[in-house]
Amino acid sequence: MSDVGEVITRVHREEWARVVATLARRLGDLDVAEEMAAEAFATAVERWPVDGVPPRPGAWLTTTAHRKAIDRLRREARREEKHREALMLADAPEPLGVIDDDRLRLIFTCCHPALAVEARIALTLRMVGGLTVPEIARAFLAQETAVGRRITRAKAKIKAAGIPYGVPYREDLPARVAGVLTVLYLIFNEGYLASDPAKAAIRSDLTAEAIRLTRLVHALLPTDGEVAGLLALMLLTEARRAARVSASGDLVTLAEQDRGAWDRELIAEGHALVRARIASGQAPGRYQILAAINAVHTDARDARDTDWSQIVALYDHLARLDPSPIVRLNRAIAVAELDGPQVALAEVDALPLDGYHAFHATRADLLRRLGHSTQSRAEYDRAIELAGNTAETAYLIRRRDQLAGP
């Protein structure tokens, strides 16, 4: 039973969004798609321990959910037209158009311009990324209740406005791509450093799916610099995955990682995308600059060879495009390597990020380097309190406990 339970948990993580996306295409209703997917997983919890796990769990769940949807439509039918619609669902072919992938089509649907930007992102993270409301709230640094309301309103808007689960025309893709890239980046980040302490520290299923979908967007829009930039950023980040967590479960910082364990094929592909964008002569956007920063890091064979002046210059460019506190925090971390921890601490202290664990972790490290152990310990405590990732928490605890006594 416990083995089957573990399988169901794994399948839920890997197949949830795929089942919802397939149902959304067939049913044209996000609420019903989500409800039927949940019912199918509930049925699996009841039947798989008795009948055994089917050879193709995802297909079993999709079929079960689809049958439940047909049964529901039949029960709710008040006119013969609705009944005929229910009977036709199983066999009704739909043109796939430009995007031959259910999950990517659902992303573009959820990112419809009729929805507010934040609602588009929250809805897509829930429906396609399979993230929970608490996980989405942490990604937004927002309250769970506010995120829940955004998702509810977005689904209601789709239903009321009759927004179809359809494929946008090719000429409409560029107008929607910014929201799509934001969603893919957030899904990747949740996999890169999972915010839920009950889940694995690194969720490779999410990073792999984000990369797969971004490759599809890149194939659709090969000349879009930001699409190429995001793909490069993901590849260069994913290349370090094997070196990011120690055998004891602690996060391993970039400076301490075994660079021999990095995936050189992914790094080469990421560097090629960055070079191609530079050669294009187009002004870089946010993702292209972030990819360039990661290219500098992965170009250094040893942490001591890192070109910090180039990284600070890139962050200066990024801050002009996106002067957000988090960008300025990351810039300050680079400044610490170039100009010292005292200069960086003055910049960090000016940032309004008291509820963000990385802000306190950065302050803790800078104070430690300045010899202020008591203050550093207090900042580590605050960072540990706010952090959700298990590997990151373990790292912060270890660093705190290495401090000299007061």
C-alpha positions as CSV (number, residue, x, y, z in Angstrom):
1,M,0.0,0.0,0.0
2,S,2.8,2.4,0.9
3,D,4.5,1.7,-2.4
4,V,1.3,2.3,-4.3
5,G,0.8,5.5,-2.3
6,E,4.3,6.7,-3.3
7,V,3.5,5.9,-7.0
8,I,0.3,7.9,-6.8
9,T,2.1,10.8,-5.3
10,R,4.8,10.7,-8.0
11,V,2.2,10.3,-10.8
12,H,0.2,13.2,-9.4
13,R,3.3,15.4,-9.5
14,E,4.2,14.4,-13.0
15,E,0.8,14.0,-14.7
16,W,-1.6,16.5,-13.0
17,A,-1.0,19.4,-15.4
18,R,-1.0,17.0,-18.4
19,V,-4.4,15.6,-17.5
20,V,-5.8,19.0,-16.8
21,A,-4.5,20.4,-20.1
22,T,-5.9,17.5,-22.1
23,L,-9.3,17.8,-20.4
24,A,-9.4,21.5,-20.9
25,R,-8.9,21.0,-24.7
26,R,-11.7,18.5,-24.8
27,L,-14.1,20.1,-22.5
28,G,-13.4,23.8,-23.0
29,D,-13.9,24.5,-19.2
30,L,-11.0,24.9,-16.8
31,D,-13.1,24.5,-13.7
32,V,-14.6,21.2,-14.9
33,A,-11.2,20.0,-16.1
34,E,-9.6,20.6,-12.7
35,E,-12.5,19.0,-10.9
36,M,-12.6,15.9,-13.1
37,A,-8.8,15.5,-12.8
38,A,-9.1,15.7,-9.0
39,E,-11.9,13.0,-9.1
40,A,-9.8,10.8,-11.3
41,F,-6.8,10.9,-8.8
42,A,-9.2,10.2,-6.0
43,T,-10.4,7.1,-7.9
44,A,-6.8,6.1,-8.3
45,V,-6.3,6.3,-4.6
46,E,-9.2,3.9,-4.1
47,R,-8.6,1.4,-7.0
48,W,-4.8,1.2,-7.6
49,P,-4.0,-0.4,-4.2
50,V,-6.5,-3.1,-5.1
51,D,-6.2,-3.5,-8.9
52,G,-2.6,-2.5,-9.2
53,V,-1.0,0.5,-10.9
54,P,-1.9,0.5,-14.7
55,P,0.9,0.3,-17.3
56,R,0.2,3.9,-18.4
57,P,-1.0,5.8,-15.3
58,G,-1.3,9.1,-17.2
59,A,-3.5,7.7,-19.9
60,W,-5.6,5.8,-17.3
61,L,-6.2,9.1,-15.4
62,T,-7.1,11.0,-18.5
63,T,-9.5,8.4,-19.6
64,T,-11.1,8.1,-16.2
65,A,-11.4,11.9,-15.8
66,H,-12.9,12.1,-19.3
67,R,-15.5,9.5,-18.6
68,K,-16.4,11.3,-15.4
69,A,-16.8,14.5,-17.3
70,I,-19.1,12.8,-19.8
71,D,-21.2,11.3,-17.0
72,R,-21.5,14.7,-15.4
73,L,-22.6,16.4,-18.6
74,R,-25.2,13.7,-19.1
75,R,-26.5,14.2,-15.6
76,E,-26.7,17.9,-16.0
77,A,-28.1,17.8,-19.5
78,R,-31.5,19.5,-19.9
79,R,-31.6,19.5,-23.7
80,E,-31.0,16.9,-26.3
81,E,-28.3,19.2,-27.8
82,K,-26.2,19.0,-24.6
83,H,-26.7,15.2,-24.5
84,R,-25.4,14.9,-28.1
85,E,-22.4,17.1,-27.2
86,A,-21.5,14.7,-24.3
87,L,-21.8,11.7,-26.6
88,M,-19.5,13.3,-29.2
89,L,-16.7,14.3,-26.8
90,A,-14.8,11.1,-26.9
91,D,-14.3,11.2,-30.7
92,A,-14.4,14.9,-31.6
93,P,-11.1,15.7,-33.3
94,E,-9.8,19.2,-32.9
95,P,-7.3,21.0,-35.1
96,L,-4.0,21.6,-33.2
97,G,-3.0,24.5,-35.4
98,V,0.3,26.2,-34.6
99,I,0.9,24.6,-31.2
100,D,0.8,20.8,-31.2
101,D,1.1,20.4,-27.4
102,D,-1.8,20.5,-25.0
103,R,0.1,22.0,-22.1
104,L,1.6,24.8,-24.2
105,R,-1.7,25.5,-25.8
106,L,-3.2,25.8,-22.3
107,I,-0.5,28.2,-21.3
108,F,-1.3,30.5,-24.2
109,T,-5.0,30.2,-23.3
110,C,-4.4,31.2,-19.7
111,C,-2.3,34.1,-20.9
112,H,-5.1,35.6,-22.9
113,P,-4.9,39.4,-23.1
114,A,-8.4,39.7,-21.6
115,L,-7.1,38.6,-18.2
116,A,-5.1,40.9,-15.9
117,V,-1.3,40.1,-16.0
118,E,-1.0,38.8,-12.5
119,A,-4.2,36.7,-12.9
120,R,-2.8,35.1,-16.1
121,I,0.4,34.1,-14.3
122,A,-1.3,32.8,-11.2
123,L,-3.9,30.8,-13.2
124,T,-1.3,29.3,-15.5
125,L,1.0,28.3,-12.6
126,R,-1.9,26.5,-11.0
127,M,-3.4,24.8,-14.1
128,V,-0.3,24.1,-16.1
129,G,2.5,24.1,-13.6
130,G,0.5,22.2,-11.0
131,L,1.7,24.5,-8.3
132,T,-0.4,24.8,-5.1
133,V,-1.8,28.2,-4.0
134,P,0.8,28.5,-1.2
135,E,3.6,27.8,-3.7
136,I,2.3,30.4,-6.1
137,A,2.0,32.9,-3.2
138,R,5.6,32.4,-2.3
139,A,6.6,32.9,-6.0
140,F,4.7,36.2,-5.9
141,L,5.7,37.1,-2.4
142,A,2.0,37.6,-1.9
143,Q,-0.8,36.5,0.5
144,E,-2.4,33.1,-0.2
145,T,-5.9,34.5,0.0
146,A,-5.0,37.2,-2.6
147,V,-3.6,34.5,-5.0
148,G,-6.6,32.3,-4.5
149,R,-8.9,35.2,-5.5
150,R,-6.9,35.9,-8.6
151,I,-7.2,32.3,-9.8
152,T,-10.9,32.2,-9.1
153,R,-11.6,35.5,-10.9
154,A,-9.5,34.4,-13.8
155,K,-11.4,31.2,-14.3
156,A,-14.7,33.1,-14.0
157,K,-13.6,35.6,-16.6
158,I,-12.6,32.9,-19.0
159,K,-16.1,31.3,-18.6
160,A,-18.1,34.6,-18.7
161,A,-16.2,36.0,-21.7
162,G,-16.3,32.7,-23.6
163,I,-12.6,32.6,-24.0
164,P,-12.0,29.4,-26.0
165,Y,-9.4,26.8,-25.3
166,G,-7.9,27.5,-28.7
167,V,-4.7,28.1,-30.5
168,P,-3.8,31.8,-31.1
169,Y,-3.0,32.7,-34.7
170,R,0.7,33.0,-35.4
171,E,0.5,36.7,-35.6
172,D,-1.0,36.8,-32.1
173,L,1.8,34.8,-30.5
174,P,4.2,37.7,-29.9
175,A,1.6,39.7,-28.0
176,R,1.1,36.8,-25.6
177,V,4.7,35.6,-25.3
178,A,5.8,37.8,-22.4
179,G,3.2,36.3,-20.0
180,V,4.1,32.8,-21.2
181,L,7.8,33.4,-20.5
182,T,7.0,34.7,-17.1
183,V,5.0,31.6,-16.3
184,L,7.7,29.2,-17.6
185,Y,10.4,31.0,-15.7
186,L,8.4,30.7,-12.4
187,I,7.7,27.1,-13.0
188,F,11.4,26.5,-13.6
189,N,12.3,28.4,-10.5
190,E,10.0,26.3,-8.4
191,G,11.8,23.3,-9.7
192,Y,15.2,24.9,-9.2
193,L,14.6,25.6,-5.5
194,A,11.3,24.1,-4.3
195,S,9.5,26.4,-1.8
196,D,7.5,23.6,-0.1
197,P,9.5,21.9,2.6
198,A,7.3,18.7,2.2
199,K,8.7,18.2,-1.3
200,A,12.1,17.5,-2.7
201,A,14.6,20.3,-2.6
202,I,15.1,20.2,-6.3
203,R,12.1,19.2,-8.5
204,S,13.7,18.0,-11.7
205,D,10.2,17.2,-13.1
206,L,9.4,20.9,-13.1
207,T,12.7,22.1,-14.5
208,A,12.6,19.5,-17.3
209,E,9.0,20.4,-18.3
210,A,9.8,24.1,-18.2
211,I,12.8,23.5,-20.5
212,R,10.7,21.3,-22.8
213,L,7.9,23.9,-23.2
214,T,10.4,26.8,-23.6
215,R,12.1,24.8,-26.5
216,L,8.6,24.6,-28.1
217,V,8.1,28.3,-27.8
218,H,11.6,28.9,-29.2
219,A,10.7,26.7,-32.2
220,L,7.6,28.8,-32.7
221,L,9.4,32.1,-32.3
222,P,13.0,31.5,-33.3
223,T,13.9,35.1,-33.8
224,D,12.5,36.3,-30.4
225,G,15.5,37.3,-28.3
226,E,13.8,36.9,-25.0
227,V,12.6,33.4,-25.8
228,A,16.2,32.4,-26.7
229,G,17.4,34.2,-23.6
230,L,15.1,32.3,-21.3
231,L,16.0,29.0,-22.8
232,A,19.7,29.8,-22.4
233,L,19.1,30.8,-18.8
234,M,17.3,27.6,-18.0
235,L,19.9,25.4,-19.7
236,L,22.9,27.2,-18.0
237,T,21.1,26.9,-14.6
238,E,20.0,23.2,-15.1
239,A,23.6,22.4,-16.1
240,R,24.6,22.9,-12.4
241,R,21.9,20.7,-10.9
242,A,24.0,17.6,-10.1
243,A,26.4,19.8,-8.0
244,R,23.8,21.9,-6.1
245,V,23.0,19.6,-3.2
246,S,25.5,17.7,-1.1
247,A,25.2,14.1,-0.1
248,S,24.0,15.2,3.4
249,G,21.2,17.3,1.8
250,D,22.7,20.8,2.1
251,L,22.6,23.4,-0.6
252,V,26.0,23.9,-2.2
253,T,26.7,27.5,-3.1
254,L,28.0,28.3,-6.6
255,A,31.5,29.1,-5.2
256,E,31.7,25.6,-3.5
257,Q,30.3,23.5,-6.3
258,D,32.2,20.8,-8.1
259,R,32.4,22.3,-11.5
260,G,33.5,18.9,-13.0
261,A,29.9,17.7,-12.2
262,W,28.4,20.4,-14.4
263,D,26.7,19.3,-17.6
264,R,29.0,20.6,-20.3
265,E,26.6,19.9,-23.2
266,L,23.9,22.0,-21.6
267,I,26.5,24.8,-20.9
268,A,27.7,24.7,-24.6
269,E,24.1,24.9,-25.8
270,G,23.4,27.8,-23.5
271,H,26.5,29.7,-24.4
272,A,25.7,29.2,-28.1
273,L,22.3,30.8,-27.6
274,V,23.8,33.7,-25.7
275,R,26.5,34.3,-28.4
276,A,23.8,34.2,-31.1
277,R,21.8,36.9,-29.4
278,I,24.8,39.1,-28.9
279,A,25.7,38.6,-32.6
280,S,22.1,39.7,-33.6
281,G,22.9,43.2,-32.5
282,Q,19.5,43.6,-30.9
283,A,19.1,45.3,-27.5
284,P,19.0,42.6,-24.9
285,G,16.0,42.1,-22.6
286,R,15.7,40.8,-19.1
287,Y,16.1,37.1,-19.8
288,Q,19.0,37.6,-22.2
289,I,20.9,39.6,-19.5
290,L,20.2,36.9,-16.9
291,A,21.5,34.3,-19.3
292,A,24.6,36.4,-20.0
293,I,25.3,36.6,-16.2
294,N,25.0,32.8,-16.0
295,A,27.2,32.4,-19.0
296,V,29.9,34.4,-17.2
297,H,29.6,32.1,-14.1
298,T,29.7,28.9,-16.2
299,D,32.6,30.1,-18.3
300,A,34.8,30.2,-15.2
301,R,36.6,26.9,-14.6
302,D,37.2,28.0,-11.0
303,A,35.1,30.3,-8.8
304,R,38.2,32.5,-8.3
305,D,38.3,33.1,-12.1
306,T,34.8,34.7,-12.1
307,D,34.8,38.0,-13.9
308,W,32.8,39.9,-11.2
309,S,33.3,43.3,-12.9
310,Q,31.4,42.0,-16.0
311,I,28.7,40.5,-13.8
312,V,28.2,43.8,-12.0
313,A,28.1,45.6,-15.3
314,L,25.4,43.2,-16.5
315,Y,23.4,43.8,-13.4
316,D,23.7,47.5,-13.9
317,H,22.1,47.0,-17.3
318,L,19.4,44.7,-15.9
319,A,18.6,47.2,-13.2
320,R,17.9,49.9,-15.8
321,L,15.3,47.5,-17.3
322,D,14.0,46.0,-14.1
323,P,14.9,48.1,-11.0
324,S,13.2,45.7,-8.7
325,P,14.5,45.1,-5.1
326,I,15.4,41.5,-6.0
327,V,17.5,42.5,-9.0
328,R,19.2,45.1,-6.8
329,L,19.8,42.4,-4.1
330,N,21.5,40.1,-6.6
331,R,23.5,43.0,-7.9
332,A,24.7,43.7,-4.3
333,I,25.8,40.1,-3.9
334,A,28.1,40.6,-6.9
335,V,29.3,44.0,-5.6
336,A,30.4,42.3,-2.4
337,E,32.8,40.2,-4.5
338,L,34.1,43.3,-6.3
339,D,34.1,46.1,-3.8
340,G,33.8,44.2,-0.5
341,P,31.0,43.3,2.0
342,Q,30.7,46.8,3.6
343,V,29.8,48.5,0.3
344,A,27.3,45.7,-0.5
345,L,25.7,45.8,3.0
346,A,24.9,49.5,2.6
347,E,23.1,48.7,-0.7
348,V,21.3,45.7,0.8
349,D,20.1,47.6,3.9
350,A,18.2,50.0,1.6
351,L,16.0,47.3,0.1
352,P,12.4,46.7,1.2
353,L,12.6,42.9,1.4
354,D,12.1,42.1,5.1
355,G,9.8,39.2,4.3
356,Y,12.2,37.6,1.8
357,H,14.5,34.9,3.1
358,A,17.3,35.6,0.6
359,F,17.5,39.2,1.9
360,H,18.2,38.0,5.4
361,A,20.6,35.2,4.2
362,T,22.5,37.8,2.2
363,R,22.7,40.2,5.2
364,A,23.8,37.2,7.4
365,D,26.7,36.4,5.0
366,L,27.8,40.0,4.7
367,L,27.7,40.5,8.5
368,R,29.6,37.3,9.0
369,R,32.3,38.4,6.6
370,L,32.6,41.7,8.5
371,G,33.0,39.8,11.8
372,H,29.6,40.8,13.3
373,S,28.7,37.3,14.6
374,T,25.8,38.3,16.8
375,Q,24.0,40.3,14.2
376,S,24.8,37.6,11.6
377,R,23.3,34.9,13.8
378,A,20.0,36.9,14.1
379,E,19.8,37.3,10.3
380,Y,20.4,33.6,9.8
381,D,17.6,32.8,12.3
382,R,15.3,35.1,10.3
383,A,16.3,33.5,7.0
384,I,15.8,30.0,8.4
385,E,12.3,31.0,9.6
386,L,11.3,32.3,6.2
387,A,13.0,29.7,3.9
388,G,10.9,26.8,2.7
389,N,13.5,24.8,0.7
390,T,14.9,21.9,2.8
391,A,18.4,22.0,1.3
392,E,18.6,25.8,1.7
393,T,17.4,25.6,5.3
394,A,20.0,22.9,6.1
395,Y,22.7,25.1,4.5
396,L,21.6,28.2,6.5
397,I,21.5,26.2,9.8
398,R,25.0,24.9,9.1
399,R,26.4,28.4,8.3
400,R,24.7,29.8,11.5
401,D,26.2,27.1,13.7
402,Q,29.7,27.7,12.3
403,L,29.6,31.3,13.7
404,A,31.9,32.0,16.6
405,G,30.1,32.6,19.9
406,P,29.2,36.1,21.2
